[in-house]
Amino acid sequence: MSTKIVGEQLINQDKKEQAKIRFFRERFYYIFETIWERLEKAEPIDGPIINQYRELAKQHQLWISLHGFHQRSGDRTRLLNSHLIINYQGDIIGRYSKIHLFYVQPASLVIRELDFTQPG
């Protein structure tokens, strides 16, 4: 089942239960297997993924919090890790792009988020 369908099902359930806001987890729309896949699938803030959630917010009169949206940046080799708040009218009223990027080096593996994420 696609994350798009799951997202719509959760929002439909929220409406039945008279919820006012839905919080989605990090990487709510796709789990990437590689850094390159993240970069390839990153979208602008006005792309199809966010526009879909904006329409769902309007349709269901529900606020939506989207965490971990991989937003395309001006740098083709890095993306922004953004958190968006959409109001019940479908407007993006808040955006935060992660600024504190992790760096870990367990054993022989090195993971530097800065290599593929642009600080907000």
Biopython code that builds the backbone (N, CA, C, O; Angstrom):
import numpy as np
from Bio.PDB.StructureBuilder import StructureBuilder

atoms = [
    (1, "MET", "N", (0.847, -1.171, 0.000)),
    (1, "MET", "CA", (0.000, 0.000, 0.000)),
    (1, "MET", "C", (0.895, 1.237, 0.000)),
    (1, "MET", "O", (1.853, 1.317, 0.769)),
    (2, "SER", "N", (0.587, 2.177, -0.845)),
    (2, "SER", "CA", (1.424, 3.377, -0.940)),
    (2, "SER", "C", (1.199, 4.283, 0.262)),
    (2, "SER", "O", (0.147, 4.244, 0.900)),
    (3, "THR", "N", (2.200, 5.097, 0.557)),
    (3, "THR", "CA", (2.059, 6.035, 1.670)),
    (3, "THR", "C", (1.001, 7.084, 1.372)),
    (3, "THR", "O", (0.399, 7.636, 2.293)),
    (4, "LYS", "N", (0.766, 7.365, 0.092)),
    (4, "LYS", "CA", (-0.301, 8.306, -0.285)),
    (4, "LYS", "C", (-1.648, 7.766, 0.181)),
    (4, "LYS", "O", (-2.444, 8.496, 0.771)),
    (5, "ILE", "N", (-1.903, 6.483, -0.086)),
    (5, "ILE", "CA", (-3.170, 5.868, 0.311)),
    (5, "ILE", "C", (-3.276, 5.817, 1.825)),
    (5, "ILE", "O", (-4.331, 6.122, 2.381)),
    (6, "VAL", "N", (-2.197, 5.436, 2.502)),
    (6, "VAL", "CA", (-2.201, 5.387, 3.966)),
    (6, "VAL", "C", (-2.492, 6.768, 4.537)),
    (6, "VAL", "O", (-3.300, 6.900, 5.457)),
    (7, "GLY", "N", (-1.839, 7.803, 3.998)),
    (7, "GLY", "CA", (-2.083, 9.170, 4.460)),
    (7, "GLY", "C", (-3.539, 9.566, 4.308)),
    (7, "GLY", "O", (-4.121, 10.152, 5.220)),
    (8, "GLU", "N", (-4.132, 9.252, 3.167)),
    (8, "GLU", "CA", (-5.544, 9.577, 2.947)),
    (8, "GLU", "C", (-6.439, 8.804, 3.902)),
    (8, "GLU", "O", (-7.406, 9.357, 4.425)),
    (9, "GLN", "N", (-6.132, 7.530, 4.139)),
    (9, "GLN", "CA", (-6.930, 6.727, 5.064)),
    (9, "GLN", "C", (-6.873, 7.298, 6.477)),
    (9, "GLN", "O", (-7.894, 7.372, 7.161)),
    (10, "LEU", "N", (-5.689, 7.699, 6.911)),
    (10, "LEU", "CA", (-5.551, 8.278, 8.250)),
    (10, "LEU", "C", (-6.346, 9.572, 8.373)),
    (10, "LEU", "O", (-7.001, 9.813, 9.387)),
    (11, "ILE", "N", (-6.285, 10.394, 7.345)),
    (11, "ILE", "CA", (-7.018, 11.661, 7.371)),
    (11, "ILE", "C", (-8.525, 11.409, 7.352)),
    (11, "ILE", "O", (-9.271, 12.108, 8.037)),
    (12, "ASN", "N", (-8.984, 10.426, 6.583)),
    (12, "ASN", "CA", (-10.411, 10.075, 6.587)),
    (12, "ASN", "C", (-10.855, 9.602, 7.966)),
    (12, "ASN", "O", (-11.940, 9.951, 8.431)),
    (13, "GLN", "N", (-10.009, 8.807, 8.614)),
    (13, "GLN", "CA", (-10.306, 8.340, 9.971)),
    (13, "GLN", "C", (-10.336, 9.520, 10.946)),
    (13, "GLN", "O", (-11.204, 9.587, 11.817)),
    (14, "ASP", "N", (-9.390, 10.445, 10.798)),
    (14, "ASP", "CA", (-9.357, 11.632, 11.661)),
    (14, "ASP", "C", (-10.655, 12.414, 11.557)),
    (14, "ASP", "O", (-11.186, 12.882, 12.564)),
    (15, "LYS", "N", (-11.163, 12.555, 10.350)),
    (15, "LYS", "CA", (-12.393, 13.320, 10.129)),
    (15, "LYS", "C", (-13.557, 12.666, 10.868)),
    (15, "LYS", "O", (-14.356, 13.348, 11.508)),
    (16, "LYS", "N", (-13.647, 11.333, 10.776)),
    (16, "LYS", "CA", (-14.720, 10.605, 11.466)),
    (16, "LYS", "C", (-14.635, 10.801, 12.978)),
    (16, "LYS", "O", (-15.653, 10.859, 13.667)),
    (17, "GLU", "N", (-13.419, 10.901, 13.474)),
    (17, "GLU", "CA", (-13.210, 11.045, 14.917)),
    (17, "GLU", "C", (-13.159, 12.511, 15.349)),
    (17, "GLU", "O", (-12.862, 12.811, 16.506)),
    (18, "GLN", "N", (-13.445, 13.403, 14.434)),
    (18, "GLN", "CA", (-13.500, 14.849, 14.675)),
    (18, "GLN", "C", (-12.167, 15.432, 15.162)),
    (18, "GLN", "O", (-12.137, 16.359, 15.971)),
    (19, "ALA", "N", (-11.082, 14.873, 14.657)),
    (19, "ALA", "CA", (-9.756, 15.408, 14.992)),
    (19, "ALA", "C", (-9.594, 16.777, 14.342)),
    (19, "ALA", "O", (-10.238, 17.077, 13.337)),
    (20, "LYS", "N", (-8.744, 17.591, 14.914)),
    (20, "LYS", "CA", (-8.479, 18.931, 14.380)),
    (20, "LYS", "C", (-7.122, 19.022, 13.686)),
    (20, "LYS", "O", (-6.893, 19.911, 12.865)),
    (21, "ILE", "N", (-6.221, 18.089, 14.024)),
    (21, "ILE", "CA", (-4.885, 18.105, 13.425)),
    (21, "ILE", "C", (-4.361, 16.680, 13.290)),
    (21, "ILE", "O", (-4.644, 15.823, 14.127)),
    (22, "ARG", "N", (-3.598, 16.436, 12.234)),
    (22, "ARG", "CA", (-2.949, 15.137, 12.005)),
    (22, "ARG", "C", (-1.449, 15.394, 11.947)),
    (22, "ARG", "O", (-0.985, 16.254, 11.199)),
    (23, "PHE", "N", (-0.692, 14.638, 12.748)),
    (23, "PHE", "CA", (0.765, 14.720, 12.746)),
    (23, "PHE", "C", (1.323, 13.518, 11.990)),
    (23, "PHE", "O", (1.050, 12.372, 12.346)),
    (24, "PHE", "N", (2.102, 13.784, 10.951)),
    (24, "PHE", "CA", (2.749, 12.709, 10.211)),
    (24, "PHE", "C", (4.213, 12.630, 10.621)),
    (24, "PHE", "O", (4.855, 13.644, 10.894)),
    (25, "ARG", "N", (4.722, 11.416, 10.659)),
    (25, "ARG", "CA", (6.104, 11.154, 11.083)),
    (25, "ARG", "C", (7.110, 11.624, 10.030)),
    (25, "ARG", "O", (6.751, 12.012, 8.918)),
    (26, "GLU", "N", (8.374, 11.573, 10.422)),
    (26, "GLU", "CA", (9.438, 11.921, 9.480)),
    (26, "GLU", "C", (9.407, 10.966, 8.286)),
    (26, "GLU", "O", (9.147, 9.771, 8.430)),
    (27, "ARG", "N", (9.678, 11.520, 7.113)),
    (27, "ARG", "CA", (9.626, 10.765, 5.852)),
    (27, "ARG", "C", (8.256, 10.120, 5.674)),
    (27, "ARG", "O", (8.149, 8.935, 5.360)),
    (28, "PHE", "N", (7.227, 10.908, 5.876)),
    (28, "PHE", "CA", (5.836, 10.453, 5.853)),
    (28, "PHE", "C", (5.380, 9.927, 4.503)),
    (28, "PHE", "O", (4.407, 9.176, 4.437)),
    (29, "TYR", "N", (6.049, 10.297, 3.437)),
    (29, "TYR", "CA", (5.555, 9.958, 2.105)),
    (29, "TYR", "C", (6.398, 8.916, 1.379)),
    (29, "TYR", "O", (5.961, 8.387, 0.357)),
    (30, "TYR", "N", (7.593, 8.607, 1.877)),
    (30, "TYR", "CA", (8.442, 7.655, 1.174)),
    (30, "TYR", "C", (9.644, 7.311, 2.049)),
    (30, "TYR", "O", (10.238, 8.196, 2.665)),
    (31, "ILE", "N", (10.000, 6.043, 2.104)),
    (31, "ILE", "CA", (11.212, 5.626, 2.805)),
    (31, "ILE", "C", (12.281, 5.376, 1.737)),
    (31, "ILE", "O", (12.141, 4.487, 0.897)),
    (32, "PHE", "N", (13.323, 6.158, 1.783)),
    (32, "PHE", "CA", (14.381, 6.074, 0.781)),
    (32, "PHE", "C", (15.409, 5.030, 1.173)),
    (32, "PHE", "O", (15.711, 4.848, 2.353)),
    (33, "GLU", "N", (15.941, 4.349, 0.174)),
    (33, "GLU", "CA", (16.954, 3.335, 0.443)),
    (33, "GLU", "C", (18.369, 3.881, 0.318)),
    (33, "GLU", "O", (19.292, 3.359, 0.942)),
    (34, "THR", "N", (18.547, 4.928, -0.484)),
    (34, "THR", "CA", (19.883, 5.497, -0.664)),
    (34, "THR", "C", (19.808, 7.024, -0.613)),
    (34, "THR", "O", (18.747, 7.621, -0.798)),
    (35, "ILE", "N", (20.937, 7.618, -0.364)),
    (35, "ILE", "CA", (21.025, 9.083, -0.383)),
    (35, "ILE", "C", (20.680, 9.602, -1.771)),
    (35, "ILE", "O", (20.017, 10.630, -1.908)),
    (36, "TRP", "N", (21.127, 8.896, -2.792)),
    (36, "TRP", "CA", (20.882, 9.349, -4.171)),
    (36, "TRP", "C", (19.393, 9.320, -4.497)),
    (36, "TRP", "O", (18.889, 10.179, -5.219)),
    (37, "GLU", "N", (18.702, 8.333, -3.962)),
    (37, "GLU", "CA", (17.257, 8.253, -4.177)),
    (37, "GLU", "C", (16.554, 9.436, -3.498)),
    (37, "GLU", "O", (15.599, 9.992, -4.042)),
    (38, "ARG", "N", (17.027, 9.811, -2.321)),
    (38, "ARG", "CA", (16.473, 10.989, -1.630)),
    (38, "ARG", "C", (16.597, 12.228, -2.500)),
    (38, "ARG", "O", (15.643, 12.986, -2.671)),
    (39, "LEU", "N", (17.783, 12.418, -3.042)),
    (39, "LEU", "CA", (18.031, 13.600, -3.874)),
    (39, "LEU", "C", (17.161, 13.581, -5.128)),
    (39, "LEU", "O", (16.627, 14.610, -5.540)),
    (40, "GLU", "N", (17.027, 12.412, -5.722)),
    (40, "GLU", "CA", (16.244, 12.283, -6.950)),
    (40, "GLU", "C", (14.759, 12.548, -6.706)),
    (40, "GLU", "O", (14.094, 13.162, -7.540)),
    (41, "LYS", "N", (14.235, 12.089, -5.569)),
    (41, "LYS", "CA", (12.801, 12.205, -5.283)),
    (41, "LYS", "C", (12.430, 13.508, -4.571)),
    (41, "LYS", "O", (11.245, 13.794, -4.401)),
    (42, "ALA", "N", (13.409, 14.294, -4.158)),
    (42, "ALA", "CA", (13.108, 15.562, -3.478)),
    (42, "ALA", "C", (12.265, 16.441, -4.394)),
    (42, "ALA", "O", (12.459, 16.466, -5.610)),
    (43, "GLU", "N", (11.327, 17.158, -3.789)),
    (43, "GLU", "CA", (10.420, 18.016, -4.560)),
    (43, "GLU", "C", (10.464, 19.439, -4.030)),
    (43, "GLU", "O", (10.854, 19.666, -2.885)),
    (44, "PRO", "N", (10.068, 20.390, -4.853)),
    (44, "PRO", "CA", (9.905, 21.753, -4.344)),
    (44, "PRO", "C", (8.690, 21.798, -3.416)),
    (44, "PRO", "O", (7.848, 20.900, -3.434)),
    (45, "ILE", "N", (8.613, 22.830, -2.624)),
    (45, "ILE", "CA", (7.519, 22.958, -1.657)),
    (45, "ILE", "C", (6.149, 23.044, -2.338)),
    (45, "ILE", "O", (5.131, 22.742, -1.716)),
    (46, "ASP", "N", (6.118, 23.449, -3.596)),
    (46, "ASP", "CA", (4.847, 23.521, -4.325)),
    (46, "ASP", "C", (4.684, 22.345, -5.291)),
    (46, "ASP", "O", (3.961, 22.444, -6.282)),
    (47, "GLY", "N", (5.362, 21.235, -4.995)),
    (47, "GLY", "CA", (5.286, 20.045, -5.841)),
    (47, "GLY", "C", (4.054, 19.199, -5.543)),
    (47, "GLY", "O", (3.249, 19.559, -4.684)),
    (48, "PRO", "N", (3.902, 18.082, -6.241)),
    (48, "PRO", "CA", (2.703, 17.256, -6.122)),
    (48, "PRO", "C", (2.439, 16.688, -4.727)),
    (48, "PRO", "O", (1.283, 16.602, -4.314)),
    (49, "ILE", "N", (3.475, 16.301, -3.999)),
    (49, "ILE", "CA", (3.257, 15.706, -2.677)),
    (49, "ILE", "C", (2.614, 16.709, -1.728)),
    (49, "ILE", "O", (1.579, 16.417, -1.129)),
    (50, "ILE", "N", (3.207, 17.868, -1.588)),
    (50, "ILE", "CA", (2.672, 18.866, -0.657)),
    (50, "ILE", "C", (1.328, 19.388, -1.143)),
    (50, "ILE", "O", (0.432, 19.626, -0.332)),
    (51, "ASN", "N", (1.171, 19.568, -2.440)),
    (51, "ASN", "CA", (-0.128, 20.022, -2.955)),
    (51, "ASN", "C", (-1.235, 19.017, -2.650)),
    (51, "ASN", "O", (-2.373, 19.408, -2.391)),
    (52, "GLN", "N", (-0.910, 17.735, -2.679)),
    (52, "GLN", "CA", (-1.891, 16.703, -2.315)),
    (52, "GLN", "C", (-2.346, 16.890, -0.866)),
    (52, "GLN", "O", (-3.542, 16.840, -0.577)),
    (53, "TYR", "N", (-1.392, 17.105, 0.043)),
    (53, "TYR", "CA", (-1.742, 17.270, 1.454)),
    (53, "TYR", "C", (-2.459, 18.599, 1.703)),
    (53, "TYR", "O", (-3.300, 18.689, 2.597)),
    (54, "ARG", "N", (-2.140, 19.610, 0.932)),
    (54, "ARG", "CA", (-2.853, 20.887, 1.047)),
    (54, "ARG", "C", (-4.323, 20.699, 0.665)),
    (54, "ARG", "O", (-5.215, 21.232, 1.325)),
    (55, "GLU", "N", (-4.565, 19.944, -0.394)),
    (55, "GLU", "CA", (-5.943, 19.670, -0.825)),
    (55, "GLU", "C", (-6.691, 18.840, 0.217)),
    (55, "GLU", "O", (-7.861, 19.102, 0.495)),
    (56, "LEU", "N", (-6.022, 17.841, 0.795)),
    (56, "LEU", "CA", (-6.654, 17.024, 1.834)),
    (56, "LEU", "C", (-7.007, 17.866, 3.059)),
    (56, "LEU", "O", (-8.061, 17.674, 3.665)),
    (57, "ALA", "N", (-6.131, 18.788, 3.420)),
    (57, "ALA", "CA", (-6.408, 19.673, 4.558)),
    (57, "ALA", "C", (-7.667, 20.496, 4.295)),
    (57, "ALA", "O", (-8.530, 20.615, 5.165)),
    (58, "LYS", "N", (-7.767, 21.057, 3.103)),
    (58, "LYS", "CA", (-8.955, 21.852, 2.731)),
    (58, "LYS", "C", (-10.208, 20.988, 2.703)),
    (58, "LYS", "O", (-11.241, 21.344, 3.271)),
    (59, "GLN", "N", (-10.099, 19.873, 2.046)),
    (59, "GLN", "CA", (-11.248, 18.981, 1.871)),
    (59, "GLN", "C", (-11.820, 18.526, 3.210)),
    (59, "GLN", "O", (-13.037, 18.454, 3.378)),
    (60, "HIS", "N", (-10.939, 18.220, 4.163)),
    (60, "HIS", "CA", (-11.373, 17.676, 5.450)),
    (60, "HIS", "C", (-11.362, 18.701, 6.582)),
    (60, "HIS", "O", (-11.652, 18.362, 7.729)),
    (61, "GLN", "N", (-11.026, 19.962, 6.261)),
    (61, "GLN", "CA", (-10.981, 21.013, 7.280)),
    (61, "GLN", "C", (-10.120, 20.578, 8.469)),
    (61, "GLN", "O", (-10.543, 20.645, 9.623)),
    (62, "LEU", "N", (-8.903, 20.133, 8.155)),
    (62, "LEU", "CA", (-7.999, 19.554, 9.138)),
    (62, "LEU", "C", (-6.619, 20.195, 9.016)),
    (62, "LEU", "O", (-6.116, 20.377, 7.907)),
    (63, "TRP", "N", (-6.008, 20.534, 10.141)),
    (63, "TRP", "CA", (-4.618, 20.990, 10.135)),
    (63, "TRP", "C", (-3.736, 19.760, 9.944)),
    (63, "TRP", "O", (-4.073, 18.673, 10.412)),
    (64, "ILE", "N", (-2.610, 19.931, 9.257)),
    (64, "ILE", "CA", (-1.697, 18.819, 9.011)),
    (64, "ILE", "C", (-0.261, 19.269, 9.295)),
    (64, "ILE", "O", (0.181, 20.330, 8.855)),
    (65, "SER", "N", (0.447, 18.421, 10.048)),
    (65, "SER", "CA", (1.861, 18.639, 10.353)),
    (65, "SER", "C", (2.661, 17.560, 9.628)),
    (65, "SER", "O", (2.486, 16.368, 9.882)),
    (66, "LEU", "N", (3.539, 17.990, 8.724)),
    (66, "LEU", "CA", (4.332, 17.063, 7.909)),
    (66, "LEU", "C", (5.801, 17.183, 8.299)),
    (66, "LEU", "O", (6.429, 18.218, 8.078)),
    (67, "HIS", "N", (6.335, 16.128, 8.874)),
    (67, "HIS", "CA", (7.705, 16.147, 9.378)),
    (67, "HIS", "C", (8.622, 15.377, 8.428)),
    (67, "HIS", "O", (8.279, 14.288, 7.968)),
    (68, "GLY", "N", (9.765, 15.942, 8.146)),
    (68, "GLY", "CA", (10.773, 15.249, 7.352)),
    (68, "GLY", "C", (10.499, 15.233, 5.865)),
    (68, "GLY", "O", (10.772, 14.243, 5.187)),
    (69, "PHE", "N", (9.955, 16.336, 5.353)),
    (69, "PHE", "CA", (9.745, 16.448, 3.911)),
    (69, "PHE", "C", (11.078, 16.786, 3.258)),
    (69, "PHE", "O", (11.727, 17.764, 3.630)),
    (70, "HIS", "N", (11.479, 15.987, 2.298)),
    (70, "HIS", "CA", (12.740, 16.236, 1.593)),
    (70, "HIS", "C", (12.487, 17.227, 0.473)),
    (70, "HIS", "O", (12.044, 16.881, -0.622)),
    (71, "GLN", "N", (12.786, 18.459, 0.797)),
    (71, "GLN", "CA", (12.514, 19.590, -0.096)),
    (71, "GLN", "C", (13.722, 19.863, -0.978)),
    (71, "GLN", "O", (14.857, 19.915, -0.505)),
    (72, "ARG", "N", (13.460, 20.034, -2.255)),
    (72, "ARG", "CA", (14.535, 20.364, -3.199)),
    (72, "ARG", "C", (15.100, 21.737, -2.836)),
    (72, "ARG", "O", (14.357, 22.681, -2.567)),
    (73, "SER", "N", (16.417, 21.826, -2.834)),
    (73, "SER", "CA", (17.080, 23.109, -2.564)),
    (73, "SER", "C", (17.706, 23.608, -3.862)),
    (73, "SER", "O", (17.597, 22.952, -4.898)),
    (74, "GLY", "N", (18.350, 24.748, -3.810)),
    (74, "GLY", "CA", (19.035, 25.283, -4.983)),
    (74, "GLY", "C", (20.286, 24.492, -5.343)),
    (74, "GLY", "O", (20.819, 24.626, -6.444)),
    (75, "ASP", "N", (20.750, 23.670, -4.413)),
    (75, "ASP", "CA", (21.944, 22.849, -4.592)),
    (75, "ASP", "C", (21.498, 21.444, -5.010)),
    (75, "ASP", "O", (20.874, 20.742, -4.213)),
    (76, "ARG", "N", (21.798, 21.026, -6.218)),
    (76, "ARG", "CA", (21.332, 19.726, -6.734)),
    (76, "ARG", "C", (21.943, 18.535, -5.983)),
    (76, "ARG", "O", (21.478, 17.406, -6.141)),
    (77, "THR", "N", (22.978, 18.775, -5.169)),
    (77, "THR", "CA", (23.620, 17.676, -4.454)),
    (77, "THR", "C", (23.147, 17.566, -3.005)),
    (77, "THR", "O", (23.542, 16.646, -2.288)),
    (78, "ARG", "N", (22.297, 18.508, -2.575)),
    (78, "ARG", "CA", (21.785, 18.474, -1.197)),
    (78, "ARG", "C", (20.318, 18.900, -1.182)),
    (78, "ARG", "O", (19.853, 19.595, -2.086)),
    (79, "LEU", "N", (19.610, 18.483, -0.162)),
    (79, "LEU", "CA", (18.203, 18.828, -0.014)),
    (79, "LEU", "C", (17.983, 19.498, 1.334)),
    (79, "LEU", "O", (18.899, 19.569, 2.154)),
    (80, "LEU", "N", (16.779, 19.985, 1.560)),
    (80, "LEU", "CA", (16.381, 20.532, 2.852)),
    (80, "LEU", "C", (15.487, 19.503, 3.538)),
    (80, "LEU", "O", (14.604, 18.928, 2.901)),
    (81, "ASN", "N", (15.707, 19.271, 4.820)),
    (81, "ASN", "CA", (14.851, 18.386, 5.604)),
    (81, "ASN", "C", (13.865, 19.302, 6.328)),
    (81, "ASN", "O", (14.198, 19.884, 7.360)),
    (82, "SER", "N", (12.660, 19.428, 5.789)),
    (82, "SER", "CA", (11.718, 20.446, 6.258)),
    (82, "SER", "C", (10.525, 19.864, 6.999)),
    (82, "SER", "O", (10.100, 18.737, 6.747)),
    (83, "HIS", "N", (9.998, 20.660, 7.917)),
    (83, "HIS", "CA", (8.764, 20.369, 8.645)),
    (83, "HIS", "C", (7.773, 21.450, 8.231)),
    (83, "HIS", "O", (8.065, 22.641, 8.331)),
    (84, "LEU", "N", (6.601, 21.028, 7.767)),
    (84, "LEU", "CA", (5.590, 21.974, 7.295)),
    (84, "LEU", "C", (4.327, 21.872, 8.133)),
    (84, "LEU", "O", (3.939, 20.788, 8.568)),
    (85, "ILE", "N", (3.695, 23.010, 8.353)),
    (85, "ILE", "CA", (2.376, 23.059, 8.986)),
    (85, "ILE", "C", (1.408, 23.626, 7.962)),
    (85, "ILE", "O", (1.622, 24.706, 7.410)),
    (86, "ILE", "N", (0.333, 22.872, 7.717)),
    (86, "ILE", "CA", (-0.705, 23.287, 6.769)),
    (86, "ILE", "C", (-1.983, 23.507, 7.563)),
    (86, "ILE", "O", (-2.394, 22.637, 8.331)),
    (87, "ASN", "N", (-2.616, 24.663, 7.383)),
    (87, "ASN", "CA", (-3.855, 24.913, 8.118)),
    (87, "ASN", "C", (-5.050, 24.274, 7.409)),
    (87, "ASN", "O", (-4.910, 23.705, 6.326)),
    (88, "TYR", "N", (-6.225, 24.374, 8.031)),
    (88, "TYR", "CA", (-7.423, 23.719, 7.501)),
    (88, "TYR", "C", (-7.909, 24.337, 6.184)),
    (88, "TYR", "O", (-8.797, 23.787, 5.533)),
    (89, "GLN", "N", (-7.338, 25.463, 5.798)),
    (89, "GLN", "CA", (-7.681, 26.084, 4.516)),
    (89, "GLN", "C", (-6.709, 25.658, 3.406)),
    (89, "GLN", "O", (-6.847, 26.072, 2.255)),
    (90, "GLY", "N", (-5.732, 24.833, 3.766)),
    (90, "GLY", "CA", (-4.771, 24.336, 2.785)),
    (90, "GLY", "C", (-3.562, 25.231, 2.582)),
    (90, "GLY", "O", (-2.780, 25.025, 1.654)),
    (91, "ASP", "N", (-3.406, 26.223, 3.446)),
    (91, "ASP", "CA", (-2.265, 27.142, 3.343)),
    (91, "ASP", "C", (-1.091, 26.630, 4.172)),
    (91, "ASP", "O", (-1.277, 26.136, 5.284)),
    (92, "ILE", "N", (0.108, 26.749, 3.629)),
    (92, "ILE", "CA", (1.309, 26.438, 4.408)),
    (92, "ILE", "C", (1.563, 27.647, 5.294)),
    (92, "ILE", "O", (1.885, 28.730, 4.808)),
    (93, "ILE", "N", (1.415, 27.451, 6.598)),
    (93, "ILE", "CA", (1.571, 28.593, 7.509)),
    (93, "ILE", "C", (2.880, 28.545, 8.290)),
    (93, "ILE", "O", (3.223, 29.494, 8.996)),
    (94, "GLY", "N", (3.610, 27.437, 8.161)),
    (94, "GLY", "CA", (4.885, 27.349, 8.848)),
    (94, "GLY", "C", (5.812, 26.374, 8.160)),
    (94, "GLY", "O", (5.387, 25.333, 7.661)),
    (95, "ARG", "N", (7.089, 26.727, 8.141)),
    (95, "ARG", "CA", (8.108, 25.838, 7.580)),
    (95, "ARG", "C", (9.375, 25.996, 8.402)),
    (95, "ARG", "O", (9.835, 27.108, 8.659)),
    (96, "TYR", "N", (9.926, 24.868, 8.806)),
    (96, "TYR", "CA", (11.205, 24.850, 9.495)),
    (96, "TYR", "C", (12.092, 23.859, 8.760)),
    (96, "TYR", "O", (11.694, 22.713, 8.548)),
    (97, "SER", "N", (13.264, 24.274, 8.376)),
    (97, "SER", "CA", (14.232, 23.364, 7.763)),
    (97, "SER", "C", (15.344, 23.107, 8.765)),
    (97, "SER", "O", (15.935, 24.038, 9.311)),
    (98, "LYS", "N", (15.616, 21.855, 8.993)),
    (98, "LYS", "CA", (16.577, 21.408, 9.995)),
    (98, "LYS", "C", (17.918, 22.129, 9.837)),
    (98, "LYS", "O", (18.463, 22.223, 8.737)),
    (99, "ILE", "N", (18.433, 22.633, 10.953)),
    (99, "ILE", "CA", (19.718, 23.335, 10.909)),
    (99, "ILE", "C", (20.826, 22.577, 11.638)),
    (99, "ILE", "O", (22.005, 22.755, 11.333)),
    (100, "HIS", "N", (20.450, 21.729, 12.604)),
    (100, "HIS", "CA", (21.450, 20.966, 13.357)),
    (100, "HIS", "C", (21.557, 19.581, 12.732)),
    (100, "HIS", "O", (20.747, 18.698, 13.015)),
    (101, "LEU", "N", (22.552, 19.402, 11.891)),
    (101, "LEU", "CA", (22.699, 18.166, 11.134)),
    (101, "LEU", "C", (23.624, 17.197, 11.865)),
    (101, "LEU", "O", (24.622, 17.606, 12.459)),
    (102, "PHE", "N", (23.283, 15.910, 11.815)),
    (102, "PHE", "CA", (24.046, 14.928, 12.582)),
    (102, "PHE", "C", (25.328, 14.493, 11.880)),
    (102, "PHE", "O", (25.474, 14.583, 10.661)),
    (103, "TYR", "N", (26.236, 14.022, 12.705)),
    (103, "TYR", "CA", (27.502, 13.451, 12.244)),
    (103, "TYR", "C", (27.807, 12.307, 13.195)),
    (103, "TYR", "O", (28.048, 12.530, 14.382)),
    (104, "VAL", "N", (27.798, 11.087, 12.684)),
    (104, "VAL", "CA", (28.099, 9.926, 13.521)),
    (104, "VAL", "C", (29.158, 9.076, 12.838)),
    (104, "VAL", "O", (29.268, 9.035, 11.613)),
    (105, "GLN", "N", (29.932, 8.399, 13.678)),
    (105, "GLN", "CA", (30.998, 7.555, 13.149)),
    (105, "GLN", "C", (31.074, 6.271, 13.976)),
    (105, "GLN", "O", (32.036, 6.062, 14.715)),
    (106, "PRO", "N", (30.051, 5.405, 13.849)),
    (106, "PRO", "CA", (30.121, 4.130, 14.569)),
    (106, "PRO", "C", (31.048, 3.157, 13.835)),
    (106, "PRO", "O", (30.847, 2.868, 12.655)),
    (107, "ALA", "N", (32.044, 2.666, 14.530)),
    (107, "ALA", "CA", (33.029, 1.728, 13.956)),
    (107, "ALA", "C", (33.653, 2.316, 12.692)),
    (107, "ALA", "O", (34.244, 3.395, 12.741)),
    (108, "SER", "N", (33.529, 1.626, 11.569)),
    (108, "SER", "CA", (34.180, 2.095, 10.340)),
    (108, "SER", "C", (33.240, 2.891, 9.435)),
    (108, "SER", "O", (33.643, 3.337, 8.360)),
    (109, "LEU", "N", (32.013, 3.066, 9.858)),
    (109, "LEU", "CA", (31.023, 3.789, 9.063)),
    (109, "LEU", "C", (30.992, 5.265, 9.464)),
    (109, "LEU", "O", (31.029, 5.585, 10.652)),
    (110, "VAL", "N", (30.925, 6.155, 8.487)),
    (110, "VAL", "CA", (30.809, 7.589, 8.757)),
    (110, "VAL", "C", (29.545, 8.100, 8.081)),
    (110, "VAL", "O", (29.350, 7.911, 6.881)),
    (111, "ILE", "N", (28.689, 8.747, 8.863)),
    (111, "ILE", "CA", (27.466, 9.335, 8.302)),
    (111, "ILE", "C", (27.460, 10.819, 8.640)),
    (111, "ILE", "O", (27.361, 11.207, 9.804)),
    (112, "ARG", "N", (27.566, 11.634, 7.609)),
    (112, "ARG", "CA", (27.548, 13.091, 7.767)),
    (112, "ARG", "C", (26.334, 13.628, 7.016)),
    (112, "ARG", "O", (26.325, 13.682, 5.786)),
    (113, "GLU", "N", (25.325, 14.018, 7.759)),
    (113, "GLU", "CA", (24.108, 14.526, 7.129)),
    (113, "GLU", "C", (24.400, 15.749, 6.264)),
    (113, "GLU", "O", (23.709, 15.991, 5.274)),
    (114, "LEU", "N", (25.405, 16.508, 6.631)),
    (114, "LEU", "CA", (25.778, 17.699, 5.876)),
    (114, "LEU", "C", (26.176, 17.368, 4.431)),
    (114, "LEU", "O", (26.099, 18.227, 3.553)),
    (115, "ASP", "N", (26.598, 16.131, 4.192)),
    (115, "ASP", "CA", (26.988, 15.733, 2.834)),
    (115, "ASP", "C", (25.811, 15.740, 1.859)),
    (115, "ASP", "O", (26.002, 15.919, 0.656)),
    (116, "PHE", "N", (24.587, 15.545, 2.379)),
    (116, "PHE", "CA", (23.421, 15.473, 1.492)),
    (116, "PHE", "C", (22.262, 16.365, 1.922)),
    (116, "PHE", "O", (21.217, 16.382, 1.271)),
    (117, "THR", "N", (22.443, 17.111, 3.022)),
    (117, "THR", "CA", (21.384, 17.997, 3.506)),
    (117, "THR", "C", (21.939, 19.398, 3.703)),
    (117, "THR", "O", (22.989, 19.581, 4.318)),
    (118, "GLN", "N", (21.240, 20.363, 3.187)),
    (118, "GLN", "CA", (21.621, 21.771, 3.339)),
    (118, "GLN", "C", (20.984, 22.299, 4.620)),
    (118, "GLN", "O", (19.774, 22.152, 4.791)),
    (119, "PRO", "N", (21.746, 22.907, 5.524)),
    (119, "PRO", "CA", (21.137, 23.462, 6.734)),
    (119, "PRO", "C", (20.112, 24.537, 6.379)),
    (119, "PRO", "O", (20.316, 25.322, 5.452)),
    (120, "GLY", "N", (19.013, 24.563, 7.125)),
    (120, "GLY", "CA", (17.943, 25.542, 6.870)),
    (120, "GLY", "C", (18.308, 26.862, 7.433)),
    (120, "GLY", "O", (17.537, 27.815, 7.320)),
]
sb = StructureBuilder()
sb.init_structure("model")
sb.init_model(0)
sb.init_chain("A")
sb.init_seg("    ")
for serial, (resi, resn, name, xyz) in enumerate(atoms, 1):
    if name == "N":
        sb.init_residue(resn, " ", resi, " ")
    sb.init_atom(name, np.array(xyz, "f"), 0.0, 1.0, " ", f" {name:<3s}", serial, name[0])
structure = sb.get_structure()
